[in-house]
Amino acid sequence: MTYSIIITIYNEKKILPDLIKKLKKLDNSIQIIIVDDGSNDGSENIINNSLPFTIVKNKINKGKGSSIIKALNYIKNQNTILIDGDLEIDVEDIPSYINLFENSTADVISGVRWGKSNKNNFYINRLGNFLINGLFNALFFSNVKDVLCCLKILNSDLLKSLNLNSQNFSIEVETMAKLFQRKKIVEEIYINYTRRSIREGKKIKATDSFDIIKKIVLLKINR
């Protein structure tokens, strides 16, 4: 099997050198697509020197969902890995996730951040996740543990066929909802996760929850 990785970046100058260093250690058959979503902190200069990666740029910040949708046009390989570039999920673990995917009968592998091994979870973060998961599961008759986790591995054609349209963080719930609507088998796996704070550069905010909840409801109504 062959793989493409989509990573969206916005103002990540501090972590980019470490991220790029780790990505270059991956098998060179993996296509790495980095989308610079209108960074204005100097990230662009670092990304420009990250060949042989596929670099996609937004002139202005358009949002995570918009960046992922744009990156779909650049996928060259059979399967796609979606993962954030903030190193909350270490990209050095990608080979182990690929191994799990290749030995699974599921259509999709999706991460779960809230495992017992993750000791640094903030209560408010887990509470918000719990409430959104609860709403999603109630409306889509599912049993998802972490619908907002950014890590997913799935067939590239399947991903493209979902016709995603979310511009922001609601891309996560849209992806999962459309997979369940198509009766696809999703296997959740516990992952190593190190949460960072807003001060450290985390982009998603409490106000994004309203957009996510709205998207869940609309996906159910307009299915």
KANORKA-V354035 format. One record per pair of residues at least 24 apart in sequence whose C-alpha atoms are under 10 Angstrom apart, sorted by the first residue. I is the first residue (numbers start at 1). J is the second residue. Records with the same first field share a line. If there is no record, write none. Layout:
BEGIN
I = J + J
END
This chain:
BEGIN
1 = 77 + 78 + 79 + 98 + 102 + 155
2 = 29 + 30 + 31 + 76 + 77 + 78 + 79 + 80 + 98 + 155
3 = 27 + 29 + 30 + 31 + 32 + 75 + 76 + 77 + 78 + 79 + 80 + 81 + 98 + 153 + 154 + 155 + 156
4 = 29 + 30 + 31 + 32 + 33 + 72 + 74 + 75 + 76 + 77 + 78 + 79 + 80 + 81 + 82 + 153 + 155 + 156
5 = 30 + 31 + 32 + 33 + 34 + 54 + 71 + 75 + 77 + 79 + 80 + 81 + 82 + 83 + 84 + 94 + 152 + 153
6 = 31 + 32 + 33 + 34 + 35 + 54 + 67 + 68 + 69 + 71 + 72 + 74 + 75 + 80 + 81 + 82 + 83 + 84 + 85
7 = 32 + 33 + 34 + 35 + 36 + 55 + 64 + 67 + 68 + 71 + 81 + 82 + 83 + 84 + 85 + 86 + 150
8 = 33 + 34 + 35 + 36 + 37 + 56 + 57 + 63 + 64 + 65 + 66 + 67 + 68 + 71 + 82 + 83 + 84 + 85 + 86
9 = 34 + 35 + 36 + 37 + 38 + 39 + 43 + 44 + 47 + 57 + 61 + 63 + 64 + 67 + 84 + 85 + 86
10 = 35 + 36 + 37 + 38 + 39 + 40 + 41 + 43 + 44 + 58 + 61 + 62 + 63 + 64 + 85 + 86 + 201 + 203
11 = 36 + 37 + 38 + 39 + 40 + 41 + 42 + 43 + 44 + 61 + 201 + 203
12 = 36 + 39 + 40 + 41 + 42 + 43 + 44 + 46 + 85 + 86 + 201 + 202
13 = 39 + 40 + 41 + 42 + 43 + 44 + 45 + 46 + 47
14 = 41 + 42 + 43 + 86 + 200 + 201
15 = 43 + 85 + 86 + 87 + 201
16 = 43 + 44 + 46 + 47 + 50 + 85 + 86 + 87
17 = 43 + 46 + 47 + 50
18 = 87
19 = 85 + 86 + 87 + 90 + 91 + 92
20 = 46 + 47 + 49 + 50 + 51 + 53 + 85 + 91
21 = 50
22 = 87 + 90 + 91 + 92 + 93
23 = 50 + 53 + 90 + 91 + 92 + 94
24 = 50 + 51 + 52 + 53 + 92
25 = 91 + 92
26 = 91 + 92 + 93 + 94 + 95
27 = 95
28 = 52
29 = 77
30 = 76 + 77 + 79 + 80 + 81
31 = 74 + 75 + 76 + 77 + 80 + 81
32 = 74 + 75 + 80 + 81
33 = 68 + 71 + 72 + 74 + 75
34 = 67 + 68 + 71 + 84 + 85
35 = 64 + 67 + 68 + 70 + 71 + 85
36 = 60 + 61 + 64 + 67
37 = 61 + 62 + 63 + 64 + 66 + 67 + 68
38 = 62 + 63 + 67
62 = 167 + 168
63 = 166 + 167 + 168 + 169 + 170 + 171
64 = 166 + 167 + 168 + 169 + 170 + 171 + 172 + 203 + 204
65 = 164 + 165 + 166 + 167 + 168 + 169 + 170 + 171 + 172 + 174
66 = 164 + 165 + 166 + 167 + 168 + 169 + 171
67 = 166 + 167 + 168
68 = 164 + 165 + 166 + 167 + 168 + 171
69 = 159 + 160 + 163 + 164 + 165 + 166 + 167 + 171
72 = 156 + 157 + 159 + 160
73 = 160
75 = 156 + 157 + 160
76 = 156
77 = 155 + 156 + 157
78 = 154 + 155 + 156 + 157 + 158
79 = 153 + 154 + 155 + 156 + 157 + 158 + 159
80 = 152 + 153 + 154 + 155 + 156 + 157 + 158 + 159 + 160
81 = 109 + 110 + 150 + 151 + 152 + 153 + 154 + 155 + 156
82 = 110 + 149 + 150 + 151 + 152 + 153 + 154
83 = 111 + 149 + 150 + 151 + 152 + 153
84 = 149 + 150 + 151
85 = 150
86 = 194 + 195 + 196 + 200 + 201 + 202 + 203
87 = 193 + 194 + 195 + 196
88 = 113 + 150 + 192 + 193 + 194 + 195 + 196 + 202
89 = 113 + 149 + 150 + 151 + 191 + 192 + 193 + 194 + 195
90 = 191 + 192 + 193 + 194
93 = 191 + 192
94 = 151 + 153
97 = 151 + 152 + 153 + 189 + 191
98 = 153
100 = 153 + 187 + 189
101 = 152 + 153 + 154 + 187 + 189
104 = 187
105 = 185 + 186 + 187
106 = 154 + 184 + 185 + 186 + 187 + 188
107 = 153 + 154 + 155 + 158 + 179 + 183 + 184 + 185 + 186 + 187
108 = 152 + 153 + 154 + 155 + 158 + 159 + 176 + 179 + 184 + 185 + 186 + 187 + 188
109 = 151 + 152 + 153 + 154 + 185 + 186 + 187 + 188 + 189
110 = 144 + 145 + 146 + 147 + 148 + 149 + 150 + 151 + 152 + 153 + 154 + 176 + 186 + 187 + 188 + 189 + 190 + 191
111 = 145 + 146 + 147 + 148 + 149 + 150 + 151 + 152 + 153 + 187 + 188 + 189 + 190 + 191 + 192 + 193
112 = 144 + 145 + 146 + 147 + 148 + 149 + 150 + 151 + 187 + 188 + 189 + 190 + 191 + 192 + 193
113 = 145 + 146 + 148 + 149 + 150 + 151 + 189 + 190 + 191 + 192 + 193 + 194 + 195
114 = 145 + 146 + 149 + 190 + 191 + 192 + 193
115 = 145 + 189 + 190 + 191 + 192 + 193
116 = 190
117 = 190 + 191 + 192 + 193
118 = 190 + 191 + 192 + 193 + 194 + 195
119 = 193 + 194 + 195
120 = 193 + 194 + 195 + 196
121 = 193 + 194 + 195 + 196
122 = 195 + 196 + 197
124 = 206
125 = 195 + 205 + 206
128 = 206 + 209
129 = 209
131 = 209 + 213
132 = 173 + 209 + 210 + 212 + 213 + 216
133 = 173 + 213
135 = 213 + 216 + 217
136 = 173 + 176 + 177 + 213 + 216 + 217 + 220
137 = 177
139 = 177 + 216 + 217 + 219 + 220 + 221
140 = 176 + 177 + 178 + 180 + 181 + 216 + 217 + 219 + 220
141 = 180
142 = 177 + 180
144 = 176 + 186 + 187 + 188
145 = 188 + 189 + 190
146 = 173 + 188 + 189 + 190
147 = 172 + 173 + 174 + 175 + 176 + 177 + 188
148 = 172 + 173 + 174 + 175 + 176 + 212
149 = 173 + 188 + 191
151 = 188 + 189 + 191
152 = 176 + 186 + 187 + 188 + 189
153 = 186
154 = 186
158 = 184
166 = 211 + 212 + 215
168 = 204 + 208 + 211 + 212
169 = 203 + 204 + 205 + 208 + 209 + 211 + 212
170 = 208 + 209 + 210 + 211 + 212 + 213 + 214 + 215 + 216
171 = 212 + 215
172 = 212
173 = 212 + 213 + 215 + 216 + 219
174 = 212 + 215 + 216 + 218 + 219
176 = 216
177 = 215 + 216 + 219 + 220 + 223
178 = 219 + 220 + 223
181 = 219 + 220 + 223
END
